[in-house]
């Protein structure tokens, strides 16, 4: 095949990464890569990274996301206004995906205007984390419930406290997974639960000074939080629920953690 | 651990859009060129540069966000 003798250019390598070459040219590129291990490694990495992007965004679109972000609707937008619409739609996806994380860090560096009580600080941290991650569709949790044992072991190690996931099934909530976050001067753990209707509840734990155990209630827009401190750790339960609905859940979580440090 | 989506967000807008349009959304190079209003050659070189940059960022870890604070 004469095709095999044509030089391999960067455009062709990109088409190879995108799996768009036909049989003859693909074979030529593969032969070229076999003879050039450094290049083969680079192209292999680019292929893997392309696959990672696809799988991350595929997973995202497999979730019940708001309709304005669904691919079908993005395509409709593209038909409506071909040139600008589609480019900015792609950008919007990237911004939506990455914005949540950026928002979280922006939140953390906002200086507190005055010293605040430890429970208030825990409640604020919990609410900031709730606001940031409860709206996440692509990766609301860093480690999913399928790896619950690993998740709890990991978070326990990072927190310096044995962490169990309280059973909230009596309230209709089941564990989705959890993540590690910056919290106070160390790490914080967030466990996320959801119920059949998709409502999400989080339990937030981090090291905190103080021995007080009184519940502190705080409501911010939709989300209510009960926070308390017990034996050097702050706990908070946050959900879009009324004080009356949330209190028994907070009490169950409190009992679940009590004396297990 | 680097998050690829967070890292992607650090690329210049035109490279980021192309990596999504071509790499994820499977737009043809010609269509991507039309959408971006540039020649196909520019699409190809931006794609190559974007992928090179993404790879470099992920490899060197310069973009590490403090996800795990100690």
Interface residues (C-beta under 8 A of the other chain):
Chain A: X10 X11 X13 X14 X15 X17 X18 X20 X42 X45 X46 X49 X50 X52 X53 X54 X56 X57 X71 X78 X82 X83 X86 X87 X90 X91 X93 X94 X95 X97 X98 X101 X102 X105 X138 X158 X180 X181 X182 X183 X186 X187
Chain B: X3 X4 X5 X6 X8 X9 X13 X16 X17 X19 X20 X21 X22 X23 X24 X25 X29 X34 X35 X36 X37 X41 X44 X45 X47 X48 X51 X54 X55 X58 X59 X65 X66 X67 X68 X69 X70
